[in-house]
Amino acid sequence: MVCCHIFVHRPTNHIMYEVITSALRKLVDFTDEELFLFMQRLRPLHLKKYELYLKEGQVCKMMVLVHKGGLRYYSRTVKGEHTIGFAFEGEWLGDYESFLLQTPSDCLIEALEDCELFTLSYPDMQALYQHSQRFERFGRIMAEQLFLATARSKSDFMLRNARERYMTLLNTRPQIFERLPQHLIASYLGILPQSLSRIRAEVAKKLT
């Protein structure tokens, strides 16, 4: 009888492995075998601070999982740059519409810090879809989350004033205030840095 042993390749850094598997299982309850298949498809990528992962006019060929560092997703308008969102450790980011349709993106993705990332290409995701319905569910959930984040950002601008948007960000993603410069937070909130300073001072005064 022939014995066949399958060894699951794990990143040498145990913390790295935990970050990746935790990020995957937050979306879908993958089996160990499915995690093995997923890990085999991920490719490491390093970006220096301020390096662009995606430029305007490029097709988003890969979705990105952040292991270390942070990314900014933004667009350029006649009024200047508008920050659409951020991604930090354990979070996925990409222009999902460009990724799914394989069409040029109107947006940019920039490294906020030196980054260690893992990428999943469009062909690899399509290949994973053939293995299990869980992979299809993963793709659907990722699409829904990115769509809802964008839709929520747009509705916030229409329905909430600057102070309300600030309080929502403070309550839902407080780590952003520790890791990002004020002008980027202001760009995300759709206000000037001076207005953000005033709002922060008012909120701080009210809390004391």
Rosetta constraint file for C-alpha pairs under 8 A:
AtomPair CA 8 CA 36 HARMONIC 6.07 0.50
AtomPair CA 9 CA 36 HARMONIC 7.34 0.50
AtomPair CA 9 CA 39 HARMONIC 7.92 0.50
AtomPair CA 9 CA 40 HARMONIC 7.82 0.50
AtomPair CA 10 CA 14 HARMONIC 7.96 0.50
AtomPair CA 10 CA 17 HARMONIC 6.45 0.50
AtomPair CA 10 CA 39 HARMONIC 7.84 0.50
AtomPair CA 11 CA 16 HARMONIC 6.67 0.50
AtomPair CA 11 CA 17 HARMONIC 5.73 0.50
AtomPair CA 12 CA 16 HARMONIC 7.98 0.50
AtomPair CA 12 CA 17 HARMONIC 7.95 0.50
AtomPair CA 13 CA 17 HARMONIC 6.52 0.50
AtomPair CA 14 CA 18 HARMONIC 6.27 0.50
AtomPair CA 15 CA 19 HARMONIC 6.18 0.50
AtomPair CA 16 CA 20 HARMONIC 6.36 0.50
AtomPair CA 16 CA 67 HARMONIC 6.76 0.50
AtomPair CA 17 CA 21 HARMONIC 6.16 0.50
AtomPair CA 18 CA 22 HARMONIC 5.75 0.50
AtomPair CA 19 CA 23 HARMONIC 6.09 0.50
AtomPair CA 19 CA 67 HARMONIC 6.66 0.50
AtomPair CA 19 CA 89 HARMONIC 7.60 0.50
AtomPair CA 19 CA 90 HARMONIC 5.78 0.50
AtomPair CA 20 CA 24 HARMONIC 6.31 0.50
AtomPair CA 20 CA 65 HARMONIC 7.78 0.50
AtomPair CA 20 CA 67 HARMONIC 7.24 0.50
AtomPair CA 20 CA 90 HARMONIC 6.62 0.50
AtomPair CA 21 CA 25 HARMONIC 6.04 0.50
AtomPair CA 21 CA 35 HARMONIC 7.17 0.50
AtomPair CA 22 CA 26 HARMONIC 6.05 0.50
AtomPair CA 22 CA 90 HARMONIC 7.46 0.50
AtomPair CA 23 CA 27 HARMONIC 7.14 0.50
AtomPair CA 23 CA 90 HARMONIC 5.13 0.50
AtomPair CA 23 CA 91 HARMONIC 6.69 0.50
AtomPair CA 24 CA 28 HARMONIC 6.42 0.50
AtomPair CA 24 CA 29 HARMONIC 7.95 0.50
AtomPair CA 24 CA 30 HARMONIC 7.61 0.50
AtomPair CA 25 CA 29 HARMONIC 5.07 0.50
AtomPair CA 25 CA 30 HARMONIC 6.14 0.50
AtomPair CA 27 CA 138 HARMONIC 6.31 0.50
AtomPair CA 27 CA 141 HARMONIC 6.85 0.50
AtomPair CA 27 CA 142 HARMONIC 7.69 0.50
AtomPair CA 28 CA 134 HARMONIC 6.79 0.50
AtomPair CA 28 CA 137 HARMONIC 7.32 0.50
AtomPair CA 28 CA 138 HARMONIC 6.00 0.50
AtomPair CA 29 CA 134 HARMONIC 7.89 0.50
AtomPair CA 30 CA 34 HARMONIC 5.75 0.50
AtomPair CA 30 CA 35 HARMONIC 6.13 0.50
AtomPair CA 30 CA 134 HARMONIC 6.94 0.50
AtomPair CA 31 CA 35 HARMONIC 6.22 0.50
AtomPair CA 32 CA 36 HARMONIC 6.21 0.50
AtomPair CA 33 CA 37 HARMONIC 6.40 0.50
AtomPair CA 34 CA 38 HARMONIC 6.13 0.50
AtomPair CA 35 CA 39 HARMONIC 5.99 0.50
AtomPair CA 36 CA 40 HARMONIC 6.27 0.50
AtomPair CA 37 CA 41 HARMONIC 6.74 0.50
AtomPair CA 37 CA 128 HARMONIC 7.75 0.50
AtomPair CA 38 CA 42 HARMONIC 6.68 0.50
AtomPair CA 38 CA 128 HARMONIC 7.44 0.50
AtomPair CA 41 CA 120 HARMONIC 6.52 0.50
AtomPair CA 41 CA 124 HARMONIC 6.20 0.50
AtomPair CA 42 CA 118 HARMONIC 5.79 0.50
AtomPair CA 42 CA 119 HARMONIC 5.45 0.50
AtomPair CA 42 CA 120 HARMONIC 5.27 0.50
AtomPair CA 43 CA 118 HARMONIC 5.24 0.50
AtomPair CA 43 CA 119 HARMONIC 5.14 0.50
AtomPair CA 43 CA 120 HARMONIC 6.76 0.50
AtomPair CA 44 CA 116 HARMONIC 7.27 0.50
AtomPair CA 44 CA 117 HARMONIC 5.72 0.50
AtomPair CA 44 CA 118 HARMONIC 4.47 0.50
AtomPair CA 44 CA 119 HARMONIC 6.36 0.50
AtomPair CA 45 CA 116 HARMONIC 6.10 0.50
AtomPair CA 45 CA 117 HARMONIC 4.99 0.50
AtomPair CA 45 CA 118 HARMONIC 5.78 0.50
AtomPair CA 45 CA 119 HARMONIC 6.94 0.50
AtomPair CA 46 CA 114 HARMONIC 7.55 0.50
AtomPair CA 46 CA 115 HARMONIC 5.60 0.50
AtomPair CA 46 CA 116 HARMONIC 4.84 0.50
AtomPair CA 46 CA 117 HARMONIC 6.05 0.50
AtomPair CA 47 CA 51 HARMONIC 6.07 0.50
AtomPair CA 47 CA 52 HARMONIC 7.96 0.50
AtomPair CA 47 CA 53 HARMONIC 7.62 0.50
AtomPair CA 47 CA 111 HARMONIC 6.54 0.50
AtomPair CA 47 CA 114 HARMONIC 5.79 0.50
AtomPair CA 47 CA 115 HARMONIC 5.06 0.50
AtomPair CA 47 CA 116 HARMONIC 6.76 0.50
AtomPair CA 47 CA 117 HARMONIC 7.86 0.50
AtomPair CA 48 CA 111 HARMONIC 6.70 0.50
AtomPair CA 48 CA 113 HARMONIC 6.75 0.50
AtomPair CA 48 CA 114 HARMONIC 4.46 0.50
AtomPair CA 48 CA 115 HARMONIC 6.36 0.50
AtomPair CA 49 CA 111 HARMONIC 5.17 0.50
AtomPair CA 49 CA 112 HARMONIC 5.49 0.50
AtomPair CA 49 CA 113 HARMONIC 4.33 0.50
AtomPair CA 49 CA 114 HARMONIC 4.57 0.50
AtomPair CA 49 CA 115 HARMONIC 7.27 0.50
AtomPair CA 50 CA 110 HARMONIC 5.81 0.50
AtomPair CA 50 CA 111 HARMONIC 4.95 0.50
AtomPair CA 50 CA 112 HARMONIC 5.80 0.50
AtomPair CA 50 CA 113 HARMONIC 7.01 0.50
AtomPair CA 51 CA 110 HARMONIC 5.79 0.50
AtomPair CA 51 CA 111 HARMONIC 5.48 0.50
AtomPair CA 52 CA 108 HARMONIC 7.21 0.50
AtomPair CA 52 CA 109 HARMONIC 5.80 0.50
AtomPair CA 52 CA 110 HARMONIC 4.40 0.50
AtomPair CA 52 CA 111 HARMONIC 6.32 0.50
AtomPair CA 53 CA 108 HARMONIC 7.50 0.50
AtomPair CA 53 CA 109 HARMONIC 5.36 0.50
AtomPair CA 53 CA 110 HARMONIC 5.79 0.50
AtomPair CA 53 CA 111 HARMONIC 7.22 0.50
AtomPair CA 54 CA 58 HARMONIC 6.64 0.50
AtomPair CA 54 CA 60 HARMONIC 6.75 0.50
AtomPair CA 54 CA 107 HARMONIC 7.51 0.50
AtomPair CA 54 CA 108 HARMONIC 5.03 0.50
AtomPair CA 54 CA 109 HARMONIC 4.89 0.50
AtomPair CA 54 CA 110 HARMONIC 7.16 0.50
AtomPair CA 55 CA 105 HARMONIC 7.58 0.50
AtomPair CA 55 CA 107 HARMONIC 6.69 0.50
AtomPair CA 55 CA 108 HARMONIC 4.79 0.50
AtomPair CA 55 CA 109 HARMONIC 6.89 0.50
AtomPair CA 56 CA 104 HARMONIC 7.42 0.50
AtomPair CA 56 CA 105 HARMONIC 5.67 0.50
AtomPair CA 56 CA 106 HARMONIC 5.10 0.50
AtomPair CA 56 CA 107 HARMONIC 5.31 0.50
AtomPair CA 56 CA 108 HARMONIC 5.72 0.50
AtomPair CA 57 CA 104 HARMONIC 4.76 0.50
AtomPair CA 57 CA 105 HARMONIC 5.22 0.50
AtomPair CA 57 CA 106 HARMONIC 6.14 0.50
AtomPair CA 57 CA 107 HARMONIC 7.97 0.50
AtomPair CA 58 CA 103 HARMONIC 7.86 0.50
AtomPair CA 58 CA 104 HARMONIC 4.87 0.50
AtomPair CA 58 CA 105 HARMONIC 5.64 0.50
AtomPair CA 59 CA 98 HARMONIC 5.92 0.50
AtomPair CA 59 CA 99 HARMONIC 6.85 0.50
AtomPair CA 59 CA 102 HARMONIC 5.85 0.50
AtomPair CA 59 CA 103 HARMONIC 5.36 0.50
AtomPair CA 59 CA 104 HARMONIC 4.31 0.50
AtomPair CA 59 CA 105 HARMONIC 5.71 0.50
AtomPair CA 60 CA 94 HARMONIC 6.90 0.50
AtomPair CA 60 CA 95 HARMONIC 6.09 0.50
AtomPair CA 60 CA 96 HARMONIC 7.59 0.50
AtomPair CA 60 CA 98 HARMONIC 5.43 0.50
AtomPair CA 60 CA 99 HARMONIC 4.85 0.50
AtomPair CA 60 CA 102 HARMONIC 6.88 0.50
AtomPair CA 60 CA 103 HARMONIC 7.66 0.50
AtomPair CA 60 CA 104 HARMONIC 7.21 0.50
AtomPair CA 60 CA 105 HARMONIC 6.73 0.50
AtomPair CA 61 CA 98 HARMONIC 7.94 0.50
AtomPair CA 61 CA 99 HARMONIC 5.67 0.50
AtomPair CA 61 CA 102 HARMONIC 7.06 0.50
AtomPair CA 61 CA 121 HARMONIC 5.85 0.50
AtomPair CA 61 CA 122 HARMONIC 6.00 0.50
AtomPair CA 62 CA 94 HARMONIC 7.26 0.50
AtomPair CA 62 CA 99 HARMONIC 6.80 0.50
AtomPair CA 62 CA 119 HARMONIC 5.81 0.50
AtomPair CA 62 CA 120 HARMONIC 5.21 0.50
AtomPair CA 62 CA 121 HARMONIC 4.19 0.50
AtomPair CA 62 CA 122 HARMONIC 6.01 0.50
AtomPair CA 63 CA 92 HARMONIC 6.95 0.50
AtomPair CA 63 CA 93 HARMONIC 6.05 0.50
AtomPair CA 63 CA 94 HARMONIC 5.03 0.50
AtomPair CA 63 CA 95 HARMONIC 7.79 0.50
AtomPair CA 63 CA 96 HARMONIC 7.64 0.50
AtomPair CA 63 CA 99 HARMONIC 7.47 0.50
AtomPair CA 63 CA 119 HARMONIC 5.61 0.50
AtomPair CA 63 CA 120 HARMONIC 5.28 0.50
AtomPair CA 63 CA 121 HARMONIC 6.49 0.50
AtomPair CA 63 CA 122 HARMONIC 7.93 0.50
AtomPair CA 64 CA 92 HARMONIC 5.44 0.50
AtomPair CA 64 CA 93 HARMONIC 5.27 0.50
AtomPair CA 64 CA 94 HARMONIC 6.23 0.50
AtomPair CA 64 CA 117 HARMONIC 6.49 0.50
AtomPair CA 64 CA 118 HARMONIC 5.75 0.50
AtomPair CA 64 CA 119 HARMONIC 4.57 0.50
AtomPair CA 64 CA 120 HARMONIC 6.51 0.50
AtomPair CA 65 CA 89 HARMONIC 7.86 0.50
AtomPair CA 65 CA 90 HARMONIC 6.48 0.50
AtomPair CA 65 CA 91 HARMONIC 5.72 0.50
AtomPair CA 65 CA 92 HARMONIC 4.48 0.50
AtomPair CA 65 CA 93 HARMONIC 6.61 0.50
AtomPair CA 65 CA 117 HARMONIC 5.69 0.50
AtomPair CA 65 CA 118 HARMONIC 5.09 0.50
AtomPair CA 65 CA 119 HARMONIC 6.18 0.50
AtomPair CA 66 CA 70 HARMONIC 7.05 0.50
AtomPair CA 66 CA 87 HARMONIC 7.05 0.50
AtomPair CA 66 CA 88 HARMONIC 5.89 0.50
AtomPair CA 66 CA 89 HARMONIC 4.94 0.50
AtomPair CA 66 CA 90 HARMONIC 5.51 0.50
AtomPair CA 66 CA 91 HARMONIC 5.70 0.50
AtomPair CA 66 CA 92 HARMONIC 6.46 0.50
AtomPair CA 66 CA 115 HARMONIC 7.46 0.50
AtomPair CA 66 CA 116 HARMONIC 6.56 0.50
AtomPair CA 66 CA 117 HARMONIC 4.73 0.50
AtomPair CA 66 CA 118 HARMONIC 6.52 0.50
AtomPair CA 67 CA 88 HARMONIC 7.76 0.50
AtomPair CA 67 CA 89 HARMONIC 5.05 0.50
AtomPair CA 67 CA 90 HARMONIC 5.98 0.50
AtomPair CA 67 CA 115 HARMONIC 7.55 0.50
AtomPair CA 67 CA 116 HARMONIC 5.46 0.50
AtomPair CA 67 CA 117 HARMONIC 5.30 0.50
AtomPair CA 67 CA 118 HARMONIC 7.10 0.50
AtomPair CA 68 CA 88 HARMONIC 7.22 0.50
AtomPair CA 68 CA 89 HARMONIC 5.46 0.50
AtomPair CA 68 CA 114 HARMONIC 7.91 0.50
AtomPair CA 68 CA 115 HARMONIC 5.39 0.50
AtomPair CA 68 CA 116 HARMONIC 4.95 0.50
AtomPair CA 68 CA 117 HARMONIC 6.82 0.50
AtomPair CA 69 CA 88 HARMONIC 6.04 0.50
AtomPair CA 69 CA 89 HARMONIC 6.49 0.50
AtomPair CA 69 CA 111 HARMONIC 7.73 0.50
AtomPair CA 69 CA 112 HARMONIC 7.19 0.50
AtomPair CA 69 CA 113 HARMONIC 5.37 0.50
AtomPair CA 69 CA 114 HARMONIC 5.95 0.50
AtomPair CA 69 CA 115 HARMONIC 4.49 0.50
AtomPair CA 69 CA 116 HARMONIC 6.60 0.50
AtomPair CA 70 CA 86 HARMONIC 7.08 0.50
AtomPair CA 70 CA 87 HARMONIC 5.60 0.50
AtomPair CA 70 CA 88 HARMONIC 4.50 0.50
AtomPair CA 70 CA 89 HARMONIC 7.06 0.50
AtomPair CA 70 CA 111 HARMONIC 6.10 0.50
AtomPair CA 70 CA 112 HARMONIC 5.29 0.50
AtomPair CA 70 CA 113 HARMONIC 5.82 0.50
AtomPair CA 70 CA 114 HARMONIC 7.88 0.50
AtomPair CA 70 CA 115 HARMONIC 6.57 0.50
AtomPair CA 71 CA 86 HARMONIC 5.56 0.50
AtomPair CA 71 CA 87 HARMONIC 5.20 0.50
AtomPair CA 71 CA 88 HARMONIC 6.61 0.50
AtomPair CA 71 CA 93 HARMONIC 7.99 0.50
AtomPair CA 71 CA 109 HARMONIC 6.58 0.50
AtomPair CA 71 CA 110 HARMONIC 5.56 0.50
AtomPair CA 71 CA 111 HARMONIC 4.62 0.50
AtomPair CA 71 CA 112 HARMONIC 5.32 0.50
AtomPair CA 71 CA 113 HARMONIC 7.55 0.50
AtomPair CA 72 CA 83 HARMONIC 7.04 0.50
AtomPair CA 72 CA 84 HARMONIC 7.77 0.50
AtomPair CA 72 CA 85 HARMONIC 6.06 0.50
AtomPair CA 72 CA 86 HARMONIC 4.62 0.50
AtomPair CA 72 CA 87 HARMONIC 6.70 0.50
AtomPair CA 72 CA 109 HARMONIC 5.47 0.50
AtomPair CA 72 CA 110 HARMONIC 5.19 0.50
AtomPair CA 72 CA 111 HARMONIC 6.44 0.50
AtomPair CA 72 CA 112 HARMONIC 6.48 0.50
AtomPair CA 73 CA 83 HARMONIC 6.08 0.50
AtomPair CA 73 CA 84 HARMONIC 5.51 0.50
AtomPair CA 73 CA 85 HARMONIC 5.15 0.50
AtomPair CA 73 CA 86 HARMONIC 5.97 0.50
AtomPair CA 73 CA 93 HARMONIC 7.97 0.50
AtomPair CA 73 CA 94 HARMONIC 7.83 0.50
AtomPair CA 73 CA 107 HARMONIC 7.07 0.50
AtomPair CA 73 CA 108 HARMONIC 5.83 0.50
AtomPair CA 73 CA 109 HARMONIC 4.56 0.50
AtomPair CA 73 CA 110 HARMONIC 6.70 0.50
AtomPair CA 74 CA 81 HARMONIC 6.81 0.50
AtomPair CA 74 CA 82 HARMONIC 5.55 0.50
AtomPair CA 74 CA 83 HARMONIC 4.22 0.50
AtomPair CA 74 CA 84 HARMONIC 5.00 0.50
AtomPair CA 74 CA 85 HARMONIC 6.92 0.50
AtomPair CA 74 CA 107 HARMONIC 5.70 0.50
AtomPair CA 74 CA 108 HARMONIC 5.39 0.50
AtomPair CA 74 CA 109 HARMONIC 6.43 0.50
AtomPair CA 75 CA 81 HARMONIC 5.76 0.50
AtomPair CA 75 CA 82 HARMONIC 5.36 0.50
AtomPair CA 75 CA 83 HARMONIC 6.54 0.50
AtomPair CA 75 CA 84 HARMONIC 7.25 0.50
AtomPair CA 75 CA 106 HARMONIC 6.79 0.50
AtomPair CA 75 CA 107 HARMONIC 4.64 0.50
AtomPair CA 75 CA 108 HARMONIC 6.06 0.50
AtomPair CA 76 CA 80 HARMONIC 5.70 0.50
AtomPair CA 76 CA 81 HARMONIC 4.49 0.50
AtomPair CA 76 CA 82 HARMONIC 6.22 0.50
AtomPair CA 76 CA 107 HARMONIC 7.36 0.50
AtomPair CA 77 CA 81 HARMONIC 6.06 0.50
AtomPair CA 77 CA 82 HARMONIC 7.23 0.50
AtomPair CA 81 CA 187 HARMONIC 7.04 0.50
AtomPair CA 82 CA 187 HARMONIC 5.49 0.50
AtomPair CA 82 CA 188 HARMONIC 6.37 0.50
AtomPair CA 82 CA 190 HARMONIC 7.07 0.50
AtomPair CA 83 CA 184 HARMONIC 7.15 0.50
AtomPair CA 83 CA 187 HARMONIC 5.42 0.50
AtomPair CA 83 CA 188 HARMONIC 4.52 0.50
AtomPair CA 84 CA 150 HARMONIC 7.13 0.50
AtomPair CA 84 CA 153 HARMONIC 7.49 0.50
AtomPair CA 84 CA 188 HARMONIC 6.14 0.50
AtomPair CA 85 CA 188 HARMONIC 6.99 0.50
AtomPair CA 86 CA 93 HARMONIC 7.91 0.50
AtomPair CA 87 CA 91 HARMONIC 5.52 0.50
AtomPair CA 87 CA 92 HARMONIC 6.56 0.50
AtomPair CA 87 CA 93 HARMONIC 6.22 0.50
AtomPair CA 94 CA 99 HARMONIC 7.49 0.50
AtomPair CA 94 CA 109 HARMONIC 7.62 0.50
AtomPair CA 95 CA 99 HARMONIC 6.07 0.50
AtomPair CA 95 CA 105 HARMONIC 6.94 0.50
AtomPair CA 95 CA 107 HARMONIC 7.44 0.50
AtomPair CA 96 CA 100 HARMONIC 5.93 0.50
AtomPair CA 96 CA 143 HARMONIC 6.65 0.50
AtomPair CA 96 CA 146 HARMONIC 7.30 0.50
AtomPair CA 97 CA 101 HARMONIC 6.02 0.50
AtomPair CA 97 CA 102 HARMONIC 7.81 0.50
AtomPair CA 97 CA 103 HARMONIC 7.86 0.50
AtomPair CA 98 CA 102 HARMONIC 5.12 0.50
AtomPair CA 98 CA 103 HARMONIC 4.88 0.50
AtomPair CA 98 CA 104 HARMONIC 5.99 0.50
AtomPair CA 98 CA 105 HARMONIC 5.50 0.50
AtomPair CA 99 CA 103 HARMONIC 7.19 0.50
AtomPair CA 99 CA 122 HARMONIC 6.84 0.50
AtomPair CA 100 CA 122 HARMONIC 7.52 0.50
AtomPair CA 111 CA 115 HARMONIC 6.66 0.50
AtomPair CA 120 CA 124 HARMONIC 6.47 0.50
AtomPair CA 120 CA 125 HARMONIC 6.67 0.50
AtomPair CA 121 CA 125 HARMONIC 6.21 0.50
AtomPair CA 122 CA 126 HARMONIC 6.23 0.50
AtomPair CA 123 CA 127 HARMONIC 6.14 0.50
AtomPair CA 124 CA 128 HARMONIC 6.21 0.50
AtomPair CA 125 CA 129 HARMONIC 6.34 0.50
AtomPair CA 126 CA 130 HARMONIC 6.99 0.50
AtomPair CA 127 CA 131 HARMONIC 7.33 0.50
AtomPair CA 128 CA 132 HARMONIC 7.17 0.50
AtomPair CA 128 CA 135 HARMONIC 6.07 0.50
AtomPair CA 128 CA 136 HARMONIC 7.94 0.50
AtomPair CA 129 CA 133 HARMONIC 6.80 0.50
AtomPair CA 129 CA 135 HARMONIC 5.23 0.50
AtomPair CA 129 CA 136 HARMONIC 5.23 0.50
AtomPair CA 131 CA 135 HARMONIC 7.43 0.50
AtomPair CA 132 CA 136 HARMONIC 7.10 0.50
AtomPair CA 133 CA 137 HARMONIC 6.16 0.50
AtomPair CA 134 CA 138 HARMONIC 6.08 0.50
AtomPair CA 135 CA 139 HARMONIC 6.35 0.50
AtomPair CA 136 CA 140 HARMONIC 6.25 0.50
AtomPair CA 137 CA 141 HARMONIC 6.05 0.50
AtomPair CA 138 CA 142 HARMONIC 6.12 0.50
AtomPair CA 139 CA 143 HARMONIC 6.17 0.50
AtomPair CA 140 CA 144 HARMONIC 6.15 0.50
AtomPair CA 141 CA 145 HARMONIC 6.07 0.50
AtomPair CA 142 CA 146 HARMONIC 6.21 0.50
AtomPair CA 143 CA 147 HARMONIC 6.01 0.50
AtomPair CA 144 CA 148 HARMONIC 5.94 0.50
AtomPair CA 145 CA 149 HARMONIC 6.06 0.50
AtomPair CA 146 CA 150 HARMONIC 6.33 0.50
AtomPair CA 147 CA 151 HARMONIC 6.10 0.50
AtomPair CA 148 CA 152 HARMONIC 5.78 0.50
AtomPair CA 149 CA 153 HARMONIC 6.15 0.50
AtomPair CA 150 CA 154 HARMONIC 6.37 0.50
AtomPair CA 151 CA 155 HARMONIC 6.19 0.50
AtomPair CA 152 CA 156 HARMONIC 6.02 0.50
AtomPair CA 153 CA 157 HARMONIC 6.57 0.50
AtomPair CA 154 CA 158 HARMONIC 6.61 0.50
AtomPair CA 155 CA 159 HARMONIC 5.91 0.50
AtomPair CA 155 CA 160 HARMONIC 7.90 0.50
AtomPair CA 156 CA 160 HARMONIC 5.15 0.50
AtomPair CA 156 CA 161 HARMONIC 7.91 0.50
AtomPair CA 156 CA 165 HARMONIC 6.71 0.50
AtomPair CA 157 CA 161 HARMONIC 7.13 0.50
AtomPair CA 157 CA 165 HARMONIC 7.88 0.50
AtomPair CA 157 CA 190 HARMONIC 7.79 0.50
AtomPair CA 160 CA 164 HARMONIC 5.77 0.50
AtomPair CA 160 CA 165 HARMONIC 6.23 0.50
AtomPair CA 161 CA 165 HARMONIC 6.30 0.50
AtomPair CA 162 CA 166 HARMONIC 6.13 0.50
AtomPair CA 162 CA 189 HARMONIC 6.84 0.50
AtomPair CA 162 CA 190 HARMONIC 7.71 0.50
AtomPair CA 162 CA 191 HARMONIC 7.15 0.50
AtomPair CA 163 CA 167 HARMONIC 6.23 0.50
AtomPair CA 163 CA 199 HARMONIC 6.34 0.50
AtomPair CA 164 CA 168 HARMONIC 6.19 0.50
AtomPair CA 165 CA 169 HARMONIC 6.28 0.50
AtomPair CA 165 CA 189 HARMONIC 6.50 0.50
AtomPair CA 166 CA 170 HARMONIC 6.11 0.50
AtomPair CA 166 CA 189 HARMONIC 6.84 0.50
AtomPair CA 166 CA 199 HARMONIC 7.94 0.50
AtomPair CA 167 CA 171 HARMONIC 6.08 0.50
AtomPair CA 168 CA 172 HARMONIC 6.04 0.50
AtomPair CA 169 CA 173 HARMONIC 5.43 0.50
AtomPair CA 169 CA 174 HARMONIC 6.77 0.50
AtomPair CA 170 CA 174 HARMONIC 4.73 0.50
AtomPair CA 170 CA 177 HARMONIC 7.67 0.50
AtomPair CA 174 CA 178 HARMONIC 7.42 0.50
AtomPair CA 175 CA 179 HARMONIC 6.43 0.50
AtomPair CA 176 CA 180 HARMONIC 5.74 0.50
AtomPair CA 176 CA 185 HARMONIC 7.82 0.50
AtomPair CA 177 CA 181 HARMONIC 7.66 0.50
AtomPair CA 177 CA 182 HARMONIC 7.83 0.50
AtomPair CA 177 CA 185 HARMONIC 7.59 0.50
AtomPair CA 180 CA 184 HARMONIC 6.63 0.50
AtomPair CA 180 CA 185 HARMONIC 6.82 0.50
AtomPair CA 181 CA 185 HARMONIC 6.74 0.50
AtomPair CA 182 CA 186 HARMONIC 6.11 0.50
AtomPair CA 182 CA 193 HARMONIC 6.32 0.50
AtomPair CA 182 CA 196 HARMONIC 7.64 0.50
AtomPair CA 183 CA 187 HARMONIC 6.11 0.50
AtomPair CA 183 CA 192 HARMONIC 7.49 0.50
AtomPair CA 183 CA 193 HARMONIC 5.27 0.50
AtomPair CA 184 CA 188 HARMONIC 6.28 0.50
AtomPair CA 185 CA 189 HARMONIC 6.27 0.50
AtomPair CA 186 CA 190 HARMONIC 5.97 0.50
AtomPair CA 186 CA 191 HARMONIC 5.16 0.50
AtomPair CA 186 CA 192 HARMONIC 5.74 0.50
AtomPair CA 186 CA 193 HARMONIC 5.32 0.50
AtomPair CA 186 CA 196 HARMONIC 6.04 0.50
AtomPair CA 187 CA 191 HARMONIC 6.16 0.50
AtomPair CA 187 CA 192 HARMONIC 7.17 0.50
AtomPair CA 187 CA 193 HARMONIC 7.94 0.50
AtomPair CA 191 CA 195 HARMONIC 6.29 0.50
AtomPair CA 191 CA 196 HARMONIC 6.84 0.50
AtomPair CA 192 CA 196 HARMONIC 6.48 0.50
AtomPair CA 193 CA 197 HARMONIC 6.26 0.50
AtomPair CA 194 CA 198 HARMONIC 6.35 0.50
AtomPair CA 195 CA 199 HARMONIC 6.22 0.50
AtomPair CA 196 CA 200 HARMONIC 6.08 0.50
AtomPair CA 197 CA 201 HARMONIC 6.15 0.50
AtomPair CA 198 CA 202 HARMONIC 6.18 0.50
AtomPair CA 199 CA 203 HARMONIC 6.13 0.50
AtomPair CA 200 CA 204 HARMONIC 6.00 0.50
AtomPair CA 201 CA 205 HARMONIC 6.06 0.50
AtomPair CA 202 CA 206 HARMONIC 6.21 0.50
AtomPair CA 203 CA 207 HARMONIC 6.28 0.50
AtomPair CA 204 CA 208 HARMONIC 6.43 0.50
